[in-house]
Amino acid sequence: MAKTSAVERNRKRQKLAKRYADKRAELKAVARDTEKPVEERFAAQLKLAQLPRNSAPSRIRNRCEITGRPRGFYRKLRMSRIALRDLASNGLIPGMVKSSW
């Protein structure tokens, strides 16, 4: 199991990213629009920098839904390789069997 504080910190980042997603998208669109005057684009960049740092989606870490493990993560299943193997060994994933040769 991962540290509870790390998992909770990541959840906080997910909530912040969700809350500020619309505002961040609007400011980025203004900052990237070359048709707008330079002053307006620069002001949008400054406002974007004033938003909380943890509201950026790039700061969210993919973590296992079961254990909170940050490494060995399968995106499609939203779990780590270890949790996947445990569930497969217990027969909780239909059609998946442990390989042996």
N, CA, C and O of each residue as an XYZ file, in Angstrom:
404
protein
N       0.833     -1.190      0.000
C       0.000      0.000      0.000
C       0.875      1.251      0.000
O       1.908      1.316      0.666
N       0.432      2.221     -0.757
C       1.130      3.500     -0.801
C       0.773      4.311      0.445
O      -0.202      4.028      1.141
N       1.590      5.319      0.697
C       1.299      6.180      1.834
C      -0.039      6.871      1.616
O      -0.336      7.339      0.517
N      -0.821      6.930      2.644
C      -2.138      7.542      2.556
C      -2.033      9.016      2.188
O      -2.873      9.543      1.458
N      -0.998      9.677      2.697
C      -0.846     11.103      2.410
C      -0.594     11.345      0.920
O      -1.092     12.321      0.359
N       0.175     10.464      0.279
C       0.457     10.616     -1.151
C      -0.805     10.400     -1.974
O      -1.049     11.113     -2.948
N      -1.601      9.420     -1.582
C      -2.851      9.136     -2.298
C      -3.821     10.303     -2.139
O      -4.453     10.723     -3.108
N      -3.938     10.822     -0.932
C      -4.843     11.942     -0.673
C      -4.383     13.213     -1.391
O      -5.209     13.980     -1.886
N      -3.073     13.434     -1.449
C      -2.535     14.587     -2.163
C      -2.902     14.504     -3.646
O      -3.237     15.510     -4.271
N      -2.833     13.304     -4.190
C      -3.183     13.112     -5.599
C      -4.678     13.340     -5.820
O      -5.075     13.913     -6.834
N      -5.500     12.898     -4.879
C      -6.954     13.135     -4.992
C      -7.271     14.615     -4.950
O      -8.148     15.092     -5.670
N      -6.552     15.344     -4.102
C      -6.729     16.796     -4.009
C      -6.377     17.448     -5.340
O      -7.070     18.359     -5.793
N      -5.296     16.981     -5.965
C      -4.896     17.506     -7.267
C      -5.954     17.211     -8.323
O      -6.222     18.053     -9.179
N      -6.555     16.031     -8.274
C      -7.602     15.685     -9.241
C      -8.802     16.612     -9.084
O      -9.368     17.069    -10.077
N      -9.193     16.891     -7.842
C     -10.320     17.793     -7.607
C     -10.022     19.203     -8.100
O     -10.870     19.838     -8.727
N      -8.809     19.696     -7.814
C      -8.430     21.041     -8.257
C      -8.387     21.123     -9.781
O      -8.836     22.111    -10.362
N      -7.856     20.103    -10.421
C      -7.774     20.103    -11.880
C      -9.174     20.120    -12.487
O      -9.412     20.788    -13.493
N     -10.086     19.390    -11.878
C     -11.464     19.362    -12.373
C     -12.143     20.714    -12.178
O     -12.876     21.182    -13.051
N     -11.894     21.341    -11.023
C     -12.530     22.628    -10.716
C     -12.038     23.750    -11.644
O     -12.828     24.589    -12.078
N     -10.745     23.762    -11.944
C     -10.163     24.844    -12.732
C     -10.018     24.512    -14.215
O      -9.426     25.297    -14.956
N     -10.540     23.378    -14.668
C     -10.338     22.950    -16.059
C     -10.887     23.974    -17.059
O     -10.205     24.317    -18.025
N     -12.107     24.462    -16.837
C     -12.720     25.403    -17.780
C     -11.955     26.734    -17.824
O     -11.655     27.254    -18.899
N     -11.650     27.265    -16.655
C     -10.944     28.546    -16.585
C      -9.560     28.424    -17.222
O      -9.122     29.313    -17.951
N      -8.887     27.327    -16.940
C      -7.551     27.100    -17.494
C      -7.613     26.985    -19.024
O      -6.741     27.501    -19.722
N      -8.640     26.310    -19.539
C      -8.784     26.149    -20.992
C      -9.048     27.496    -21.672
O      -8.497     27.777    -22.737
N      -9.896     28.330    -21.048
C     -10.188     29.646    -21.613
C      -8.924     30.511    -21.668
O      -8.636     31.137    -22.688
N      -8.178     30.539    -20.566
C      -6.966     31.359    -20.520
C      -5.916     30.855    -21.512
O      -5.220     31.655    -22.137
N      -5.802     29.548    -21.657
C      -4.845     29.001    -22.615
C      -5.241     29.353    -24.043
O      -4.383     29.641    -24.877
N      -6.548     29.329    -24.325
C      -7.009     29.674    -25.671
C      -6.672     31.129    -25.996
O      -6.245     31.433    -27.110
N      -6.861     32.020    -25.039
C      -6.541     33.434    -25.251
C      -5.031     33.611    -25.426
O      -4.587     34.368    -26.289
N      -4.249     32.913    -24.610
C      -2.790     33.061    -24.666
C      -2.218     32.533    -25.971
O      -1.193     33.034    -26.433
N      -2.838     31.557    -26.565
C      -2.323     30.957    -27.798
C      -2.861     31.603    -29.071
O      -2.353     31.349    -30.163
N      -3.887     32.437    -28.933
C      -4.512     33.059    -30.103
C      -3.619     34.182    -30.623
O      -3.456     35.212    -29.968
N      -3.046     33.974    -31.801
C      -2.124     34.971    -32.367
C      -2.855     36.187    -32.934
O      -2.222     37.200    -33.229
N      -4.157     36.104    -33.088
C      -4.944     37.227    -33.604
C      -5.139     38.317    -32.553
O      -5.372     39.475    -32.899
N      -5.047     37.961    -31.286
C      -5.269     38.925    -30.206
C      -4.004     39.754    -29.982
O      -2.906     39.325    -30.336
N      -4.159     40.932    -29.398
C      -2.984     41.771    -29.127
C      -2.051     41.130    -28.087
O      -2.475     40.325    -27.258
N      -0.804     41.504    -28.159
C       0.224     40.912    -27.294
C      -0.078     41.174    -25.819
O       0.134     40.298    -24.981
N      -0.572     42.371    -25.493
C      -0.860     42.710    -24.103
C      -1.925     41.794    -23.517
O      -1.814     41.346    -22.376
N      -2.963     41.520    -24.312
C      -4.054     40.663    -23.843
C      -3.562     39.227    -23.635
O      -3.936     38.570    -22.664
N      -2.728     38.756    -24.545
C      -2.180     37.399    -24.425
C      -1.276     37.284    -23.206
O      -1.305     36.282    -22.491
N      -0.471     38.324    -22.974
C       0.425     38.316    -21.819
C      -0.367     38.355    -20.512
O      -0.003     37.698    -19.537
N      -1.456     39.133    -20.502
C      -2.311     39.189    -19.312
C      -2.940     37.821    -19.029
O      -3.076     37.425    -17.871
N      -3.321     37.104    -20.087
C      -3.892     35.767    -19.915
C      -2.849     34.808    -19.345
O      -3.170     33.956    -18.516
N      -1.612     34.947    -19.785
C      -0.542     34.101    -19.253
C      -0.289     34.384    -17.775
O      -0.035     33.469    -16.993
N      -0.361     35.657    -17.404
C      -0.180     36.011    -15.999
C      -1.307     35.457    -15.130
O      -1.068     34.965    -14.027
N      -2.541     35.540    -15.639
C      -3.674     34.987    -14.893
C      -3.552     33.469    -14.771
O      -3.906     32.888    -13.744
N      -3.054     32.842    -15.818
C      -2.853     31.401    -15.802
C      -1.811     31.017    -14.743
O      -1.942     29.998    -14.066
N      -0.794     31.838    -14.618
C       0.245     31.581    -13.622
C      -0.261     31.805    -12.203
O       0.296     31.251    -11.256
N      -1.313     32.611    -12.041
C      -1.871     32.883    -10.718
C      -2.740     31.739    -10.202
O      -3.017     31.661     -9.005
N      -3.172     30.851    -11.099
C      -3.983     29.709    -10.669
C      -3.136     28.778     -9.807
O      -1.910     28.778     -9.917
N      -3.782     27.983     -8.949
C      -3.011     27.057     -8.111
C      -2.178     26.099     -8.952
O      -2.639     25.600     -9.979
N      -0.986     25.853     -8.524
C      -0.070     24.986     -9.271
C      -0.619     23.561     -9.380
O      -0.453     22.907    -10.409
N      -1.264     23.090     -8.333
C      -1.795     21.729     -8.339
C      -3.064     21.582     -9.177
O      -3.617     20.486     -9.268
N      -3.528     22.664     -9.786
C      -4.703     22.553    -10.649
C      -4.321     22.174    -12.076
O      -5.195     22.009    -12.927
N      -3.030     22.036    -12.343
C      -2.576     21.622    -13.676
C      -2.734     20.107    -13.815
O      -2.311     19.362    -12.931
N      -3.334     19.644    -14.910
C      -3.540     18.200    -15.068
C      -2.243     17.407    -15.160
O      -2.237     16.208    -14.879
N      -1.161     18.041    -15.543
C       0.113     17.323    -15.669
C       0.698     16.945    -14.307
O       1.620     16.132    -14.248
N       0.194     17.506    -13.229
C       0.702     17.181    -11.896
C       0.000     15.981    -11.271
O       0.389     15.525    -10.196
N      -1.030     15.468    -11.937
C      -1.752     14.303    -11.428
C      -0.954     13.053    -11.764
O      -0.516     12.875    -12.901
N      -0.767     12.197    -10.783
C      -0.007     10.965    -10.960
C      -0.987      9.815    -11.112
O      -1.934      9.697    -10.335
N      -0.763      8.959    -12.116
C      -1.587      7.766    -12.266
C      -1.264      6.809    -11.132
O      -0.111      6.423    -10.939
N      -2.289      6.430    -10.387
C      -2.105      5.524     -9.261
C      -3.129      4.406     -9.323
O      -4.231      4.576     -9.845
N      -2.743      3.262     -8.783
C      -3.622      2.096     -8.727
C      -4.845      2.427     -7.872
O      -4.722      3.013     -6.796
N      -6.013      2.051     -8.357
C      -7.253      2.312     -7.615
C      -7.335      1.456     -6.347
O      -7.995      1.841     -5.381
N      -6.676      0.312     -6.347
C      -6.773     -0.619     -5.221
C      -5.712     -0.323     -4.160
O      -6.028     -0.198     -2.977
N      -4.456     -0.212     -4.590
C      -3.355     -0.077     -3.635
C      -2.761      1.318     -3.567
O      -2.111      1.653     -2.577
N      -2.962      2.142     -4.588
C      -2.368      3.474     -4.625
C      -0.953      3.469     -5.170
O      -0.285      4.503     -5.156
N      -0.486      2.334     -5.648
C       0.885      2.216     -6.175
C       1.039      3.082     -7.418
O       0.198      3.021     -8.316
N       2.116      3.900     -7.490
C       2.279      4.795     -8.634
C       2.993      4.173     -9.828
O       2.925      4.714    -10.932
N       3.670      3.056     -9.630
C       4.449      2.463    -10.722
C       3.832      1.148    -11.166
O       3.074      0.519    -10.428
N       4.168      0.744    -12.383
C       3.622     -0.493    -12.923
C       2.122     -0.365    -13.129
O       1.365     -1.289    -12.833
N       1.701      0.778    -13.636
C       0.276      1.125    -13.746
C      -0.230      0.826    -15.148
O       0.377      1.245    -16.133
N      -1.348      0.098    -15.241
C      -2.018     -0.152    -16.518
C      -3.166      0.840    -16.645
O      -4.102      0.814    -15.846
N      -3.097      1.720    -17.652
C      -4.108      2.755    -17.803
C      -5.490      2.186    -18.076
O      -6.488      2.645    -17.520
N      -5.530      1.179    -18.940
C      -6.817      0.621    -19.341
C      -7.569      0.009    -18.155
O      -8.796      0.080    -18.089
N      -6.834     -0.586    -17.231
C      -7.441     -1.254    -16.082
C      -7.458     -0.389    -14.831
O      -8.152     -0.708    -13.865
N      -6.694      0.712    -14.840
C      -6.571      1.636    -13.717
C      -6.080      0.942    -12.449
O      -6.518      1.256    -11.342
N      -5.152     -0.019    -12.633
C      -4.561     -0.688    -11.485
C      -3.122     -1.076    -11.788
O      -2.697     -1.083    -12.944
N      -2.384     -1.397    -10.745
C      -0.982     -1.766    -10.915
C      -0.865     -3.227    -11.316
O      -1.816     -4.001    -11.214
N       0.326     -3.580    -11.774
C       0.579     -4.948    -12.225
C       0.446     -5.941    -11.082
O       0.021     -7.077    -11.294
N       0.806     -5.522     -9.870
C       0.749     -6.418     -8.720
C      -0.698     -6.685     -8.320
O      -1.067     -7.825     -8.038
N      -1.511     -5.643     -8.297
C      -2.920     -5.812     -7.961
C      -3.617     -6.658     -9.023
O      -4.476     -7.481     -8.705
N      -3.245     -6.453    -10.287
C      -3.819     -7.239    -11.374
C      -3.486     -8.717    -11.200
O      -4.348     -9.578    -11.376
N      -2.242     -9.004    -10.857
C      -1.839    -10.400    -10.680
C      -2.554    -11.039     -9.488
O      -2.956    -12.200     -9.559
N      -2.713    -10.298     -8.407
C      -3.419    -10.829     -7.245
C      -4.867    -11.168     -7.585
O      -5.363    -12.237     -7.229
N      -5.541    -10.248     -8.278
C      -6.930    -10.501     -8.659
C      -7.042    -11.684     -9.618
O      -7.973    -12.483     -9.521
N      -6.087    -11.792    -10.547
C      -6.106    -12.902    -11.501
C      -5.838    -14.223    -10.796
O      -6.466    -15.232    -11.116
N      -4.915    -14.231     -9.840
C      -4.595    -15.459     -9.108
C      -5.776    -15.931     -8.271
O      -5.964    -17.132     -8.076
N      -6.561    -14.996     -7.782
C      -7.744    -15.346     -6.989
C      -8.949    -15.682     -7.858
O     -10.008    -16.033     -7.339
N      -8.796    -15.579     -9.174
C      -9.886    -15.912    -10.088
C     -10.963    -14.854    -10.170
O     -12.103    -15.157    -10.521
N     -10.621    -13.609     -9.849
C     -11.620    -12.535     -9.858
C     -11.720    -11.813    -11.191
O     -12.608    -10.982    -11.382
N     -10.804    -12.127    -12.126
C     -10.854    -11.522    -13.454
C     -11.200    -12.631    -14.449
O     -10.385    -13.528    -14.662
N     -12.376    -12.594    -15.057
C     -12.785    -13.672    -15.946
C     -11.874    -13.794    -17.171
O     -11.535    -12.798    -17.811
N     -11.494    -15.007    -17.476
C     -10.714    -15.279    -18.676
C      -9.221    -15.109    -18.494
O      -8.459    -15.430    -19.406
N      -8.773    -14.613    -17.346
C      -7.344    -14.420    -17.133
C      -6.804    -15.540    -16.255
O      -7.312    -15.790    -15.162
N      -5.765    -16.210    -16.750
C      -5.138    -17.270    -15.983
C      -3.657    -16.970    -15.853
O      -3.074    -16.288    -16.697
N      -3.054    -17.481    -14.795
C      -1.624    -17.283    -14.596
C      -0.856    -18.147    -15.581
O      -1.140    -19.333    -15.745
N       0.106    -17.542    -16.222
C       0.891    -18.246    -17.237
C       1.964    -19.100    -16.562
O       2.559    -18.693    -15.564
N       2.203    -20.293    -17.122
C       3.302    -21.125    -16.638
C       3.813    -21.944    -17.808
O       3.028    -22.406    -18.636
N       5.127    -22.127    -17.881
C       5.724    -22.910    -18.957
C       6.953    -23.637    -18.503
O       7.578    -24.345    -19.293
